[in-house]
Amino acid sequence: MTTRTTDTGKTGRGTWTLARVLRDRNAGLYLAGVVVSGFGSSALGLAAGVWVKDLTGSDGLAALCLLALWAPTLAGPALGTVADRVRRKPLLIAANLMPAGLLLTLFAVDSPGALWLLFAVLFLYGVAGVVQDPAESALVAAAVDPGLLGDFNGLRMTANEGMKLVAPLAGAGLYAAYGGPSVAALDAATFVLATGLYAALRVREAPPEPPTVKWRRRTAEGARYLWGHPGLRPLVLAGGVTMLCAGVGGAALYAVVENLGRSPAYAGVLYAVQGAGSVAVGILAGPALRRLGPRPFGAAGIALFAVAVAVRAVPSDAVVWASSVAVGLGLPTVLIAASTAVQRETPGPLLGRVSATANSLVFAPNVLGLAAGAALVETVDLWLLLPAVGAVLLGTAAALAPVRRPADPRTPSPA
């Protein structure tokens, strides 16, 4: 069994590798699809919470919108097996068309009694995303030079998170003018456009081999490979703890906004500021991964994220803005490091299952964090909640960072 390796000499310096990635036709089409669909998803992600807040007045129910989106990650390993059973490109197209149709049903949501439909659509939206992610990961690993995967994943993060610079504000403005259904229609249109871009990808896919073992055993193969890999396991576990804390912090966002004396729509401003930080770290990710290595890169980002979360309890616009930039810089680092390592170190036939299992271990804790945060934000003061989350993150960063052991004094030094 072979693994992918990085040829740093071949990839050269950061600027050259970024240009090389952008010149690739498939990479350009894929990143364009990420920008388009990310715009709609970011707009809806904010509008859904504001929609529920306006209809119910509850911070906890507004946070449950994110919980509905993330809940399907709990079934990630099983859903990810689909990506190793069928061709990945048609699967990617189908996973974009399904939510496009579902979103149009949200025109029926006009009262608190109809919110069940919004939560149901958000849940199925999340299911489509869980199936889409391993299909994307496998396609990217097949189409992009292994030495460029860090740069590509950084650009993908930049494209996706960069939408937070404009999409939440656009979504908040569209919501304020025309209501939640208009934002759902916008998101549906972006999925259709992204489907056209993905359909134009030129990827040769061999027919998947017929399964020789049962579904459950195939699913378990991905988990066994991931857990037994000494390089992947610590990154994925650190990513899971980070996303657990991100869920708690994300559930507290509307309470942070209220603590500032602002309206719920002000959350869009904070999302945009956070997006600016994510744009920067995405561009720098490839060179930083080559220079530092995945574990130090991830640990440094988690430590920055820890400080950013803790200081969000301060009722100051300037402090919260600075915190949002730091969240954008710090949170994506371990995600980029983990996804790049999985793509490099996993054989192609296993990549769908391993990627889905890694995504579940990283993102499923976010579901627990959102659920816990939705309850805690109603009962625990921000001055206690957010610094406690920051302390857990600092411990995670310390555990991930490689420990340099002192040399054995009995070992003779080299001449």
N, C-alpha and C positions, 0 to 999 in steps of 0.2 A: 504494500500500500504506500503510495507516494503522497507527498504534501507539496503545496505551492511554496515557493521561496521568493524572496525579494532580491532583485539585482540592483543594488543602489548605484553601481557604476553606470548601468544602462539607463536609469531614469534621470540621472543628473540632478541639477539643482531645481529648487522649488518653482521658480518662474517658468523654466523650460518645460517641466513636467505638466504644469497647469495648462500651458498653451497646447501641449501635445494631447492632453485629454479633451480640451475644447475643440480641437480640430477633427476629432474622430466623429464620423457621421452618427453612429449609434449612440455614442455618449451625448452628443448634442441633442438628438431627438429625445432621449430618455430624460435629460435634464430639463428640456422644455416641457415635457409632460409633468415632471415634478413641480415646476413653477406653476403651471396652469391648475393642476388639481390641488396643489398646496394653497393657492390663493383662495379657492372655494372652501376648502376644509378649514382654513384659519378663520375665514369670515364666519362660517357656520358655528365653529367651536365657541367663539365669543357670543354670537347672537343667540345661540340656544340657551346659554346661561342667563343672559339678560332677559330673554323671553320668559323663562320660568320665574325669574326674580320679579319681573313686572306683574305676572299673573298671580303669584302666590305671596310675594314679599319675603320668601324664605331663602337665606343664604345656603342652608343645608340642601334644600331641593335643587337649587341652582348648581351646586357642586355635584349632584347626582347625574347631571348631564355628562360630565366627564367620566363618571363611573360606568354609565351605560356604554360609552364608547370603548372603554378599556376592558370591560368584563370579558369579552370573547378571547382575550389573550390567555385566559385560564385553560382554554382548549387548544392552545397553539400547537403542541406536539401532534395531536391527532389531525387537526386541520392542515398542518404543514406537510403531512404525508401525501396529501393530494398533489403537491408540487413535484413529487418524485414519481407520480403515477401517470401524469399526462404531460404533454408538451407545455412548456412554461409560457410561451408567448400567447397562445389562445386563452390560457387561464388568466393571464394578466388582463387581457381585453375584457373577458367576462366579469372579472372582479371590479372593473370600472363601470361597466354598463349597468350592473345590478343596482348599486346605490343611486345612479342617475334616475332610474325609474322610481325607486322608493321615496326619494326626496320630494317628489311632486305631491305625494299624499299629505304632506304637512300643511297644505292649504286648508285642511279641515280643522287645524288646531287654532281655536279662537276663544277658549275658556279653560279654567283649571281642570274641568272634567275631561277635557280632550288631551291632557298632557300624556296619558298613557301611550297615545300614538307617537308622540315625539320621542319618548323614551324607547319605544319598540323600534322605531326607524333608526335611532342612534345606535342601538344594539346591533341591528343587522348591518349597519354601516361599518361597525367595528369588526363584524365577522368577515366582511369583504376585505377589510384591511389586513386581517390576520392571514387570510389566504394569499393576498397579493404580495405581502412582504417576502416570504421565502421564494416565490416565483421570481420576483425582482432580483433578489440576492443571487440566485442561481444564474439568471440571465447575465447579470453584470459580471459575475466571476468568469463566465465563459467568453465574454466579449472584450474584457479589459485586461491589459497586461498586468500580471500580479504585482509588479513593481510600482504600478500606478494606482492600485486599489485605495491606498490611503488618501491620495489626492482626489480620486473620484468620489470617495465617500465623504470627504470634506466638502467638495463642491456640491454634492447632493444635499448635505446638511445646510450649506449656504443657501442653495436654491429653495429648500423647503422652509427653513427658518426665516430666510430673508423676506418671505411673504408676510411675516409679522410686522414688517415695517409699514406695509400699506393695507393688507387685507383686513385686519381687525378694525382699523379706522373706517375703511370702506364699508365693511359689514355693519359697524355701529351706525354709520350715517344712513345706509340703506334701510336698516331696521327702524331707525328713528323716523324716516320719511314714509316708509311703506309697510313696515311690520315684518315679522319673522318669515312668512311665506315667500316674500321677495328674495330673502337671503337664501332660502332653500332652492328656489328656482335658479339663482346664480350658481350655486354649487353644482346643481344637476348639469347645467350647461358646461361647466368646466370639466366635469367627468367625461362628457361626450367628446369635447375637444381633445382631452388627454387620450381617450381611446383611439382617435385618429392618429395621433402622434406615435403611440405604441404600435399600432398596426403597420406603420411605415418602417419599423425596425427590421434590419436585415440580419437575421440570426438563423444559422443552420442548427436545427435540433434533430438529433437522432431519436427515433421512436424509443420510449422508455421500455426497459426490459420487463417482461411479465413477472409479477411478484411470485416468489417461490415460498414465501411464508405468509402467515396470516397478518392482517392489518395491525393488530396489537403488537405483534413481535417486530414488525417493520418500524412502528412508531418508537418502540423501545430501543432500537438500534441507534437512532439519533441521540437519545439521552445517554446511552452507555458510552458512545464515542466522546461526547462532549464532557461528561463527568470524568472520564478517564484521561483526558488530555491535560497535562500539568500547566500548559500555557494558557488554555482557554478558560479553565475552571475559575481561577481567581478573578479574571476580568469580568466574567459573567456574573459571579456572585456579588462583586462590588457594584456592578451596574444595577443589580436587583435591589440592593440596599439603597442605592442612590435614588432609584425611581420610587421606592417606598416613601422616602422622605420628600421627594418631589410631589408625590400625591398628597401628602399632608399639607405641604406648603401651598400647592395649587388650590386645594379646597379652602384655604384661608384667604385666597386672593380678594374675594368680595368683602371680607371682613377688613382686610388691609385698606381697601378703597374706602370703606365706610369710616375707618379710623382716621382717614385723611379729610373726612367731611365732603367727599365727592359722590357723584351719582354712579350707579353701577356701570354705565357706559364708559366711565373713565378707565375701566379695566383694559379697554382697547388701546389706550395710550401706553399703558405699561407693557402690554404685549408687543407693541411696536418698538418700544425702547429695548425690550429683551431681544427682539429680532435683530437689532443692530449688533449686539454682542455676538449672536450666533453666526451672523454673516462673517464677522472678523475671524472667529475661531475656525469656521469651515475652510476659509482660504488658507489659513496657517496650518491646518491639521496635518497635511501630507509631510511638509518639511519637519514639523515638530515630531511626528511619529518616527521619522528616520533618525532624527538627532537624539531624541530622548528614549525611544522605545515605548511600547504600548503601556506598560504598567506605570512608569513615572509620569507619562503624559496624562493618563487617566487620574492618577492620584493628585496631581497638581490641580486639575480641573475640579475635582470633588472638594478639595480644600477651599478653593475660591467660592464654590457654590455654598459651602457651609457658612462662611462668613456672610455671604449675601442674604441667605435665608434668615439668619439670626437678626440682622439689623433692620429687616423689614418691619419689625414691631415699632420702630421709631416713627411717630406721627409727623413726618416731614416729607414734603414732596421731593426735595432735593435728594434726601437719603434713599427714599424708595426708588427714585429714578436711577440713582447710582447702583442700587441693589439689583434692579432689573437688568441693567447692562451686565453686571457681574454674573447673574444667573444665566444670561445668554452665552457668556464666555465659558463658564465653568461646567454647566450641566451636560452639554453635548460631548465633552471630551471622552468620557468613558464609553459612551455609546458608539462613537466613531472608532475608538480603539478596539472594542469588542467585536463590532461587525466586521472590521477589516481583518482581524485575526481569524475569525470564523471562516471568511472567504478564502484566506490564504492557506489555512491549515486543514481544510476539509476536502476529501475526495468528491468529485462532481456528483456521482450517483447518490451520495448521502447528504448533499448540501441542503436540499429542501428541508429534510427532517432535522438536521442539526441546526440550521438557521432558525427554523420555527421553534425548536426547543430552547435555543438561546434567547430568542425574542420573548418567549413565555417567561423564562427565568428572570429576564431583565424587566419586562413590562408588566407581568402579572402582579408583582408587588405594588405597582402603581394603583391597581384596583383596590387593594387592601388599604393603601395610604389614603386614597380618595374617600373610601367608606369611613375609615377612622377619622380623617380630617373633617368630613361632613358632620360627624357627631361631636368631635372635640371643639370645633369652632363655635358651637352653640354654648359650650359649658366652660371652656378654659380660656383665660385671658391671653391675648397675643404675646404679652411680655413673658409669659411662661412657655407657651406652646412653641413659638418660632425659635428662641434660643435653644430649647431642648432638641429640636430637629437639627439645628446646626451642630450641636455637640455630637450627635450620632454620626453625622456626615464627616466630621473631623476624625472620629475613630475609624471610619471606613477608609478614609484617605491614608491614614497611618498604616492600616493593615495591608493595603494594596501596594504601597511603596516598597520596592525591594530593600531588604535589610542587608547592609554591608557588614559582614562579619570580620572581626579583626583577624589578621594573619596569625597562624600558629607560630609562636616564637621558636618552636623546635624545627620549623621548616627553614632550611638554609636559603638565604636570599640569592637571587641570580647574580652571576658574575657580571 
